[in-house]
Amino acid sequence: MGLLRRINLNLMNACPNYANGKPHASTRMENIPFSPSPDQSTPRHAWYGETEQYRLKVNRFSKCPPEFTVQRISFQRELERYQAAARYSRSAECSVPPRRARVSTGVRSEESIETAQRRAKSTLRLTVIELAPNHFSTFTTREAGPTYFTPDDWRSMWAHMLRLMRNAGIDFEGVAVLERHPANPQHLHLHVAWRGRANYNLLRRLWHMAITGHQGRRVFKMVRGPDAPGNIQDQPVKAPKGSFKQVRKIAKYISKYLTKDLITEFNKKRYWPTKGINLEGAQVFWLHGLNQIEAVREACLMMGQWDTDADLCPQKFFRPSDRVFWCAVDPDRTPPPPF
């Protein structure tokens, strides 16, 4: 039986109002205790004795509730290095071999690509949440002939678009990421999560000016019909307008476009945020618990997200891998942490 299923069964047995992995409205606690932690910036157990320990990582945002992650950390590699060093020091005829310089082959391994993709997607999603956008739009181009705009062309056109909006007095903050067209991989378009207010006819006019300016032409009005060099389309998001749920959905949508081929081919720049989006660094606390259930419970108690009467967490957890539990605080389920 999987760990998540065991946790759900334990929660349902502990609280009759808990069904289908979601607490009933009556289980929402208004005064869930908050247990702030002392300094836990270092592991709670000796790493050479407990090679697997857990830590809590908290991401705070200026306009949205925080997120926290419980992650299992392995010290097995450090233990092996320590044991190897001890063996070399005890051997009279064996000395420690010199550290070999890393030789770059110019070819990235599949593991390094996947790691870079996870890291980039996570940073992109957190950046969008910090931005708290109220629009999600797609910028497209109409290209003729065998040649298509390259990623460098798109970067130049987008920089030109930002300058035009700034000169027009449009208050614009956003994060943009490229995506290949599903039917034609050579054709790219740009997804943009942005915050502000602007007339879409004015935005389309500026976008046409940016495209034609890159092509060496000068256009000062919006072009309609088949002669239009491109378009801007607002994408619907199924969430209340202006809510933190809308922000998180936009962040989820835009981060999924950061695909593996973008990581390998467009390594110069994977996504383009505007200036002024300051993402606060995550705060890390090492936990005493030595298994996932204990660690999750301890983390929820520290965050004030654990119902001690029912012995459960009303929040919804996600498990992207066997070593990570992740939760985005929902104020409709429990009060946000008091920090």
Secondary structure, DSSP 8 states (H G I E B T S, - for coil): --HHHHHHHHHHHH-TTEETTEE-GGG--SS----------S-SS-TTT-SEEEEEEEE--SSS--EEEEEEEE-HHHHHHHHHHHHHHH-SS------------S---HHHHHHHHHHHHHHHHHHHHHH--SEEEEEEE---SS----HHHHHHHHHHHHHHHHHTT--EEEEEEEEE-SS-TT-EEEEEEEEE---HHHHHHHHHHHHHHHTT----S---GGG--EEEEE---SS-TTSHHHHHHHHHHHHTT--HHHHHH-TT-SEEE-TT------EEEE-S-SSHHHHHHHHHHHHT--BTTTTB--S-EEEEETTEEEEE--TTTS-----
